[in-house]
Amino acid sequence: MLALAKRLFDQDRITRQARWDLQAAVMGSEIEGRTLGIIGLGHSGRELVRLAAPFSMRVMACSPHADPAEAERMGVRLAALDEVMSQSDFVSIHARLTPATRGMIGAPQLALMKPTACLVNIARGEIIDQAALVDCLRKRRIAGAGLDVFAVEPLPAADPLIGLDNVILTPHWSPATTDIWRATGRAMSEGMLRAARGEVPDHVVNREVLSRPGFLSKLSRFAGNRGI
């Protein structure tokens, strides 16, 4: 979001070309005080709210399953998708891929965006109609996009997105840091150790299994390991 707003890649390009005289032509903007629209107020959506807090952004979200009280506590106004698309200066997608969200951002939704707005997707590529987004970016109906996920991965070398200068592309690897690798390894190891002691691991995805007698019986067999 910051790279798009500051037009970081454009600034990098003119610097490499020794064309400092073009600075004004690639002038960026601030994100402070702008409107941030989040689609999907789950773990990563809420983390974005935390990260954006110092910029005093007006935050709104489309998230049908969000807790209104929790959203209000975070200073987030819940709204319908069309309102989020039309009012936001930055739209960031954090929703899960489901039958309901597949293709939810298509040409009609993109047409609602401000010409100065940017779209970011770190969720799943299939949530956006990629052909419609390419058309939108080619015609510069919006200012730009930042994509970490795509409809087809790896992104084919001939994909039209690659030839566009108003989109930032990364290879579905937003947490590509050594710190995240270590934290992930620790979390996995600790989860396995908890299960080996007959304890419920953290970060269980299919939590419905925790109420099944068969699973609980299986887990209890390892309770004797707790002193080890």
C-alpha positions as a LaTeX table, in Angstrom:
\begin{tabular}{lrrr}
\hline
Residue & $x$ (\AA) & $y$ (\AA) & $z$ (\AA) \\
\hline
Met1 & 0.00 & 0.00 & 0.00 \\
Leu2 & 2.84 & 2.38 & 0.86 \\
Ala3 & 4.80 & 1.42 & $-2.26$ \\
Leu4 & 1.76 & 2.11 & $-4.44$ \\
Ala5 & 0.96 & 5.40 & $-2.74$ \\
Lys6 & 4.54 & 6.66 & $-2.93$ \\
Arg7 & 4.94 & 5.28 & $-6.49$ \\
Leu8 & 8.11 & 3.63 & $-5.23$ \\
Phe9 & 8.74 & 1.53 & $-8.33$ \\
Asp10 & 8.31 & 4.54 & $-10.63$ \\
Gln11 & 10.76 & 6.52 & $-8.51$ \\
Asp12 & 13.20 & 3.60 & $-8.68$ \\
Arg13 & 12.83 & 3.47 & $-12.49$ \\
Ile14 & 13.58 & 7.14 & $-13.12$ \\
Thr15 & 16.53 & 7.00 & $-10.72$ \\
Arg16 & 18.06 & 4.09 & $-12.65$ \\
Gln17 & 17.48 & 6.04 & $-15.88$ \\
Ala18 & 19.17 & 9.15 & $-14.40$ \\
Arg19 & 15.97 & 11.09 & $-15.10$ \\
Trp20 & 15.57 & 13.03 & $-11.88$ \\
Asp21 & 13.87 & 15.69 & $-13.94$ \\
Leu22 & 10.85 & 13.36 & $-14.08$ \\
Gln23 & 10.29 & 13.34 & $-10.32$ \\
Ala24 & 7.23 & 15.57 & $-10.57$ \\
Ala25 & 5.75 & 13.27 & $-13.22$ \\
Val26 & 5.74 & 10.32 & $-10.84$ \\
Met27 & 4.73 & 12.19 & $-7.71$ \\
Gly28 & 3.07 & 9.97 & $-5.15$ \\
Ser29 & 0.70 & 10.71 & $-2.28$ \\
Glu30 & 0.37 & 10.09 & 1.45 \\
Ile31 & $-1.84$ & 7.43 & 3.00 \\
Glu32 & $-2.41$ & 9.45 & 6.16 \\
Gly33 & $-6.04$ & 10.41 & 6.54 \\
Arg34 & $-7.12$ & 8.37 & 3.52 \\
Thr35 & $-9.88$ & 5.76 & 3.54 \\
Leu36 & $-8.84$ & 2.13 & 3.83 \\
Gly37 & $-11.36$ & $-0.51$ & 2.80 \\
Ile38 & $-10.76$ & $-4.06$ & 4.02 \\
Ile39 & $-12.56$ & $-7.04$ & 2.53 \\
Gly40 & $-12.50$ & $-9.77$ & 5.15 \\
Leu41 & $-11.93$ & $-8.74$ & 8.76 \\
Gly42 & $-10.32$ & $-11.97$ & 9.91 \\
His43 & $-6.85$ & $-12.38$ & 11.42 \\
Ser44 & $-4.91$ & $-10.69$ & 8.60 \\
Gly45 & $-7.59$ & $-8.02$ & 8.11 \\
Arg46 & $-7.45$ & $-7.11$ & 11.79 \\
Glu47 & $-3.66$ & $-7.07$ & 11.66 \\
Leu48 & $-3.84$ & $-4.53$ & 8.84 \\
Val49 & $-6.06$ & $-2.35$ & 11.03 \\
Arg50 & $-3.33$ & $-2.44$ & 13.69 \\
Leu51 & $-0.55$ & $-1.65$ & 11.22 \\
Ala52 & $-2.47$ & 1.22 & 9.65 \\
Ala53 & $-3.38$ & 2.81 & 13.00 \\
Pro54 & $-0.45$ & 5.30 & 13.09 \\
Phe55 & $-1.60$ & 6.75 & 9.76 \\
Ser56 & $-4.97$ & 7.87 & 11.14 \\
Met57 & $-6.82$ & 6.29 & 8.25 \\
Arg58 & $-10.58$ & 6.06 & 8.09 \\
Val59 & $-11.16$ & 2.30 & 8.06 \\
Met60 & $-14.21$ & 0.49 & 6.76 \\
Ala61 & $-14.69$ & $-3.19$ & 6.07 \\
Cys62 & $-16.93$ & $-5.61$ & 4.25 \\
Ser63 & $-17.01$ & $-8.75$ & 6.36 \\
Pro64 & $-20.39$ & $-10.49$ & 6.78 \\
His65 & $-19.21$ & $-12.62$ & 9.69 \\
Ala66 & $-17.40$ & $-9.89$ & 11.62 \\
Asp67 & $-18.46$ & $-9.09$ & 15.18 \\
Pro68 & $-19.92$ & $-5.54$ & 15.09 \\
Ala69 & $-18.78$ & $-4.86$ & 18.64 \\
Glu70 & $-15.22$ & $-5.96$ & 17.86 \\
Ala71 & $-15.20$ & $-3.88$ & 14.68 \\
Glu72 & $-16.39$ & $-0.83$ & 16.61 \\
Arg73 & $-13.70$ & $-1.39$ & 19.24 \\
Met74 & $-11.07$ & $-1.31$ & 16.49 \\
Gly75 & $-12.55$ & 1.81 & 14.95 \\
Val76 & $-13.76$ & $-0.01$ & 11.84 \\
Arg77 & $-17.10$ & 0.75 & 10.23 \\
Leu78 & $-18.76$ & $-2.28$ & 8.66 \\
Ala79 & $-20.31$ & $-1.63$ & 5.26 \\
Ala80 & $-21.56$ & $-3.34$ & 2.13 \\
Leu81 & $-19.08$ & $-4.33$ & $-0.59$ \\
Asp82 & $-20.20$ & $-1.66$ & $-3.06$ \\
Glu83 & $-19.77$ & 1.07 & $-0.45$ \\
Val84 & $-16.29$ & $-0.14$ & 0.45 \\
Met85 & $-15.28$ & $-0.26$ & $-3.22$ \\
Ser86 & $-16.63$ & 3.20 & $-4.03$ \\
Gln87 & $-15.43$ & 5.12 & $-0.96$ \\
Ser88 & $-11.99$ & 3.65 & $-0.32$ \\
Asp89 & $-8.67$ & 5.10 & $-1.44$ \\
Phe90 & $-7.10$ & 1.70 & $-0.83$ \\
Val91 & $-8.98$ & $-1.61$ & $-0.99$ \\
Ser92 & $-7.17$ & $-4.55$ & 0.60 \\
Ile93 & $-8.52$ & $-8.09$ & 0.19 \\
His94 & $-8.16$ & $-10.52$ & 3.09 \\
Ala95 & $-11.15$ & $-12.82$ & 2.59 \\
Arg96 & $-11.04$ & $-16.59$ & 2.40 \\
Leu97 & $-11.73$ & $-18.24$ & $-0.96$ \\
Thr98 & $-15.22$ & $-19.74$ & $-0.84$ \\
Pro99 & $-17.97$ & $-20.24$ & $-3.43$ \\
Ala100 & $-19.36$ & $-16.89$ & $-2.27$ \\
Thr101 & $-16.08$ & $-14.98$ & $-2.61$ \\
Arg102 & $-14.82$ & $-16.54$ & $-5.84$ \\
Gly103 & $-14.93$ & $-13.79$ & $-8.47$ \\
Met104 & $-16.59$ & $-11.35$ & $-6.06$ \\
Ile105 & $-14.41$ & $-8.51$ & $-7.36$ \\
Gly106 & $-15.30$ & $-8.22$ & $-11.03$ \\
Ala107 & $-15.77$ & $-5.47$ & $-13.59$ \\
Pro108 & $-18.86$ & $-3.99$ & $-11.84$ \\
Gln109 & $-17.03$ & $-3.70$ & $-8.52$ \\
Leu110 & $-13.84$ & $-2.33$ & $-10.08$ \\
Ala111 & $-15.90$ & 0.28 & $-11.92$ \\
Leu112 & $-17.01$ & 1.63 & $-8.53$ \\
Met113 & $-13.47$ & 2.49 & $-7.46$ \\
Lys114 & $-12.10$ & 6.01 & $-7.53$ \\
Pro115 & $-9.65$ & 6.70 & $-10.39$ \\
Thr116 & $-7.08$ & 7.57 & $-7.70$ \\
Ala117 & $-7.65$ & 4.37 & $-5.71$ \\
Cys118 & $-5.42$ & 1.29 & $-5.43$ \\
Leu119 & $-6.33$ & $-2.38$ & $-5.00$ \\
Val120 & $-4.26$ & $-4.84$ & $-2.95$ \\
Asn121 & $-4.83$ & $-8.60$ & $-2.85$ \\
Ile122 & $-2.96$ & $-10.83$ & $-0.40$ \\
Ala123 & $-5.77$ & $-13.38$ & $-0.02$ \\
Arg124 & $-6.47$ & $-15.61$ & $-3.05$ \\
Gly125 & $-6.18$ & $-14.72$ & $-6.71$ \\
Glu126 & $-9.53$ & $-16.24$ & $-7.64$ \\
Ile127 & $-11.38$ & $-13.67$ & $-5.55$ \\
Ile128 & $-10.69$ & $-11.14$ & $-8.33$ \\
Asp129 & $-11.74$ & $-11.50$ & $-11.96$ \\
Gln130 & $-8.17$ & $-11.15$ & $-13.19$ \\
Ala131 & $-9.11$ & $-10.39$ & $-16.80$ \\
Ala132 & $-11.36$ & $-7.57$ & $-15.60$ \\
Leu133 & $-8.54$ & $-6.21$ & $-13.42$ \\
Val134 & $-6.09$ & $-6.28$ & $-16.32$ \\
Asp135 & $-8.57$ & $-4.33$ & $-18.45$ \\
Cys136 & $-9.09$ & $-1.85$ & $-15.61$ \\
Leu137 & $-5.35$ & $-1.30$ & $-15.17$ \\
Arg138 & $-4.67$ & $-1.03$ & $-18.90$ \\
Lys139 & $-7.28$ & 1.69 & $-19.21$ \\
Arg140 & $-5.99$ & 3.31 & $-15.99$ \\
Arg141 & $-9.44$ & 3.40 & $-14.45$ \\
Ile142 & $-7.69$ & 3.04 & $-11.08$ \\
Ala143 & $-4.27$ & 4.24 & $-9.97$ \\
Gly144 & $-2.71$ & 0.84 & $-9.44$ \\
Ala145 & $-2.72$ & $-2.57$ & $-7.81$ \\
Gly146 & $-0.48$ & $-4.67$ & $-5.59$ \\
Leu147 & $-0.90$ & $-8.43$ & $-6.05$ \\
Asp148 & 0.67 & $-11.25$ & $-4.07$ \\
Val149 & $-1.75$ & $-13.89$ & $-5.40$ \\
Phe150 & $-3.03$ & $-14.83$ & $-8.84$ \\
Ala151 & $-5.66$ & $-16.92$ & $-10.58$ \\
Val152 & $-2.88$ & $-19.16$ & $-11.96$ \\
Glu153 & 0.28 & $-19.72$ & $-9.92$ \\
Pro154 & 3.12 & $-19.45$ & $-10.70$ \\
Leu155 & 2.15 & $-16.43$ & $-12.76$ \\
Pro156 & 2.84 & $-17.37$ & $-16.41$ \\
Ala157 & 5.63 & $-15.42$ & $-18.11$ \\
Ala158 & 3.20 & $-14.30$ & $-20.82$ \\
Asp159 & 0.53 & $-13.07$ & $-18.40$ \\
Pro160 & $-0.63$ & $-9.56$ & $-19.34$ \\
Leu161 & $-0.15$ & $-8.36$ & $-15.76$ \\
Ile162 & 3.61 & $-8.55$ & $-16.23$ \\
Gly163 & 3.60 & $-5.91$ & $-18.94$ \\
Leu164 & 1.74 & $-3.31$ & $-16.87$ \\
Asp165 & 3.59 & $-0.48$ & $-15.14$ \\
Asn166 & 0.87 & 0.31 & $-12.61$ \\
Val167 & 0.88 & $-2.99$ & $-10.74$ \\
Ile168 & 3.30 & $-4.42$ & $-8.17$ \\
Leu169 & 3.67 & $-8.21$ & $-8.34$ \\
Thr170 & 5.07 & $-10.57$ & $-5.70$ \\
Pro171 & 5.14 & $-14.42$ & $-5.83$ \\
His172 & 2.48 & $-15.36$ & $-3.22$ \\
Trp173 & 5.01 & $-14.84$ & $-0.50$ \\
Ser174 & 4.10 & $-11.78$ & 1.51 \\
Pro175 & 5.61 & $-13.27$ & 4.71 \\
Ala176 & 8.96 & $-13.92$ & 3.00 \\
Thr177 & 11.24 & $-13.15$ & 5.93 \\
Thr178 & 13.60 & $-15.27$ & 7.99 \\
Asp179 & 11.71 & $-14.15$ & 11.10 \\
Ile180 & 8.42 & $-15.56$ & 9.81 \\
Trp181 & 10.12 & $-18.82$ & 8.83 \\
Arg182 & 11.47 & $-19.20$ & 12.36 \\
Ala183 & 8.13 & $-18.28$ & 13.95 \\
Thr184 & 6.29 & $-20.75$ & 11.72 \\
Gly185 & 8.74 & $-23.50$ & 12.59 \\
Arg186 & 8.36 & $-22.80$ & 16.30 \\
Ala187 & 4.56 & $-22.78$ & 16.07 \\
Met188 & 4.55 & $-26.10$ & 14.20 \\
Ser189 & 6.96 & $-27.71$ & 16.66 \\
Glu190 & 5.04 & $-26.46$ & 19.69 \\
Gly191 & 1.79 & $-27.72$ & 18.18 \\
Met192 & 3.24 & $-31.20$ & 17.67 \\
Leu193 & 4.63 & $-31.24$ & 21.21 \\
Arg194 & 1.25 & $-30.25$ & 22.66 \\
Ala195 & $-0.48$ & $-33.03$ & 20.71 \\
Ala196 & 2.19 & $-35.50$ & 21.88 \\
Arg197 & 1.30 & $-34.54$ & 25.48 \\
Gly198 & $-2.41$ & $-35.07$ & 24.88 \\
Glu199 & $-3.09$ & $-31.32$ & 24.81 \\
Val200 & $-5.03$ & $-29.40$ & 22.21 \\
Pro201 & $-2.59$ & $-27.62$ & 19.88 \\
Asp202 & $-2.89$ & $-23.94$ & 19.17 \\
His203 & $-4.06$ & $-22.77$ & 15.75 \\
Val204 & $-6.40$ & $-25.69$ & 15.01 \\
Val205 & $-8.11$ & $-24.97$ & 11.69 \\
Asn206 & $-10.93$ & $-27.53$ & 11.83 \\
Arg207 & $-11.94$ & $-26.81$ & 15.41 \\
Glu208 & $-15.12$ & $-28.89$ & 15.09 \\
Val209 & $-12.96$ & $-31.98$ & 15.57 \\
Leu210 & $-12.37$ & $-30.92$ & 19.20 \\
Ser211 & $-15.93$ & $-31.90$ & 20.11 \\
Arg212 & $-15.73$ & $-35.38$ & 18.61 \\
Pro213 & $-15.50$ & $-38.16$ & 21.23 \\
Gly214 & $-13.27$ & $-40.26$ & 18.99 \\
Phe215 & $-10.72$ & $-37.51$ & 18.58 \\
Leu216 & $-10.74$ & $-36.63$ & 22.28 \\
Ser217 & $-10.25$ & $-40.30$ & 23.15 \\
Lys218 & $-7.31$ & $-40.52$ & 20.77 \\
Leu219 & $-5.77$ & $-37.35$ & 22.21 \\
Ser220 & $-6.18$ & $-38.60$ & 25.79 \\
Arg221 & $-3.95$ & $-41.59$ & 25.06 \\
Phe222 & $-0.96$ & $-39.25$ & 25.06 \\
Ala223 & $-1.76$ & $-37.62$ & 28.39 \\
Gly224 & 0.90 & $-39.79$ & 30.04 \\
Asn225 & 3.58 & $-37.88$ & 28.16 \\
Arg226 & 2.87 & $-34.62$ & 29.98 \\
Gly227 & 5.59 & $-35.19$ & 32.54 \\
Ile228 & 8.22 & $-35.96$ & 29.95 \\
\hline
\end{tabular}
